[in-house]
């Protein structure tokens, strides 16, 4: 399945629709969609390394805009849509404990979760729910999402050829490493912030 998605995205990178699709996925991922934009960003930047910075910019801007939608869901629709999305990702219990942790660690939660593959929608919705300062939410989101996407773009721009060869030859191993990284990051975060 991942191999087909990778090959489809590599083909999509040559299409004039590619930046729009990337922006749509990045926007939706910040508020409700389960697939991170990296799934499209990596193959697109590998197909066109000279556009890696442009693609990172699209991801950053649309991710922050999507984050504002997630913030609005948390602030205005938490009892219905927000709570349903949070429960879908296994974080329905301990809401008051989370609100207390957010009051103490809010900036760190946004920065750490925004950099990791842990679903960013959890940050955006709970930021709105916890009433985190909107201006600081936007500033921290720009910093963390920009750092994540531009760092990835820099690596792909600089080492795109070797990375593409490795993915082509060892795709299954690369996917296993990615999944282990996501699960490991999730458990590390739960250990650092047990109330969240």
C-alpha positions in Angstrom: 0.0 0.0 0.0 2.8 2.5 1.0 4.7 1.6 -2.1 1.7 2.4 -4.3 1.2 5.7 -2.5 4.9 6.5 -2.9 4.8 5.8 -6.6 1.5 7.7 -7.1 2.9 10.7 -5.2 6.1 10.6 -7.4 3.9 10.7 -10.5 1.7 13.5 -8.9 4.8 15.6 -8.4 5.1 16.2 -12.1 1.5 17.4 -12.3 0.6 21.1 -12.0 -2.0 20.0 -9.4 0.8 18.8 -7.0 1.2 22.0 -4.9 -2.6 22.2 -4.4 -2.9 18.6 -3.3 0.0 19.1 -0.9 -1.6 22.2 0.5 -4.9 20.5 0.9 -3.4 17.6 2.8 -1.3 19.8 5.0 -4.3 22.0 5.9 -6.6 19.1 6.6 -4.0 17.2 8.7 -3.8 20.1 11.2 -7.5 19.7 12.1 -9.0 16.3 11.3 -7.2 14.3 8.5 -5.1 11.3 9.7 -2.3 11.4 7.1 0.6 13.8 7.6 1.8 16.0 4.7 5.2 14.3 4.9 3.7 11.4 3.0 3.4 13.8 0.0 6.2 16.2 0.8 9.0 13.6 0.7 8.2 12.0 -2.7 7.4 15.4 -4.2 10.7 16.9 -3.0 12.6 13.7 -4.1 11.0 14.0 -7.6 11.9 17.8 -7.8 14.6 18.6 -5.2 14.9 22.1 -6.6 11.3 22.8 -5.4 11.8 21.3 -1.9 11.9 24.8 -0.3 8.7 25.8 -2.2 6.9 22.7 -1.0 8.1 23.3 2.6 6.6 26.8 2.4 3.3 25.4 1.2 3.2 22.9 4.0 4.1 25.5 6.6 1.5 28.1 5.6 -1.4 25.6 5.0 -0.5 23.7 8.2 -0.8 26.8 10.3 -4.0 27.9 8.5 -5.4 24.4 9.1 -4.2 24.7 12.7 -6.5 27.7 13.1 -9.4 25.6 12.0 -8.4 23.0 14.6 -8.1 25.7 17.2 -11.7 26.9 16.3 -13.0 23.3 16.6 -11.5 23.1 20.1 -12.7 26.5 21.2 -16.2 26.4 19.7 -17.1 22.8 19.0 -15.1 20.8 21.5 -18.2 19.1 23.1 -19.2 17.7 19.7 -16.7 17.5 16.9 -13.5 18.3 18.9 -14.2 15.6 21.6 -15.0 13.0 18.9 -11.7 13.7 17.0 -9.7 13.6 20.3 -11.3 10.3 21.2 -10.6 8.9 17.8 -6.9 9.3 18.5 -7.2 7.7 22.0 -7.0 10.8 24.1 -10.6 11.1 25.4 -9.8 10.5 29.1 -8.2 12.9 31.5 -9.4 16.1 29.9 -9.1 18.2 33.1 -5.6 16.7 33.7 -4.7 17.7 30.2 -6.0 21.3 30.7 -3.8 21.6 33.8 -0.8 20.3 31.9 -1.5 22.7 29.1 -1.6 25.6 31.5 1.9 24.6 32.7 3.5 23.3 29.6 1.4 24.8 26.7 4.3 26.3 24.7 6.4 23.1 25.1 3.5 20.9 24.1 3.0 23.0 20.9 6.7 23.0 20.1 7.3 19.3 20.7 4.2 17.9 19.1 4.5 20.3 16.1 8.0 18.9 15.4 7.2 15.2 15.7 5.0 12.9 13.6 2.5 12.8 16.5 -0.8 14.1 15.1 -0.7 17.9 15.1 -4.5 18.1 15.2 -4.3 17.0 18.9 -2.3 20.2 19.5 -4.6 22.5 17.5 -7.9 21.2 18.9 -6.7 21.1 22.5 -5.1 24.6 22.2 -8.5 26.0 21.4 -10.2 23.8 24.1 -7.7 24.9 26.8 -8.0 28.6 25.7 -4.3 28.9 24.9 -3.4 32.5 23.7 -4.2 32.6 20.0 -1.4 34.9 19.0 1.2 32.6 20.8 -0.4 29.6 19.3 0.1 31.0 15.8 3.7 32.1 16.5 4.7 28.8 18.0 2.9 26.9 15.2 4.8 28.9 12.6 8.1 28.2 14.4 7.6 24.5 14.9 5.9 23.6 11.6 8.3 25.8 9.6 11.3 24.1 11.4 9.9 20.7 10.7 9.1 21.2 7.0 12.1 23.3 6.1 14.5 20.9 7.9 13.0 18.1 5.9 13.2 20.1 2.7 16.8 21.0 3.4 17.7 17.3 3.8 15.8 16.3 0.7 17.3 19.1 -1.3 20.8 18.3 -0.3 20.6 14.5 -0.2 17.6 13.8 -2.5 19.4 11.5 -4.9 20.9 9.1 -2.3 17.6 9.2 -0.3 15.6 8.3 -3.4 17.9 5.4 -4.2 17.6 4.1 -0.6 13.8 4.3 -0.8 13.7 2.6 -4.1 15.9 -0.2 -3.0 14.9 -0.6 0.7 11.3 0.8 0.8 9.9 -1.7 3.3 12.8 -1.1 5.7 12.4 2.6 5.5 8.6 2.3 6.2 9.3 0.1 9.3 11.8 2.7 10.6 9.3 5.5 10.0 6.5 3.6 11.9 8.9 2.8 14.8 9.9 6.4 14.9 6.3 7.6 15.1 5.4 5.0 17.8 8.6 5.8 19.7 7.9 9.5 19.6 4.4 9.0 20.8 5.5 6.9 23.8 8.3 9.3 24.6 5.9 12.2 24.7 3.4 10.3 26.9 6.3 9.6 29.3 7.4 13.2 29.4 3.8 14.6 29.8 1.8 11.7 31.4 -1.2 13.9 32.0 -1.6 14.7 28.3 
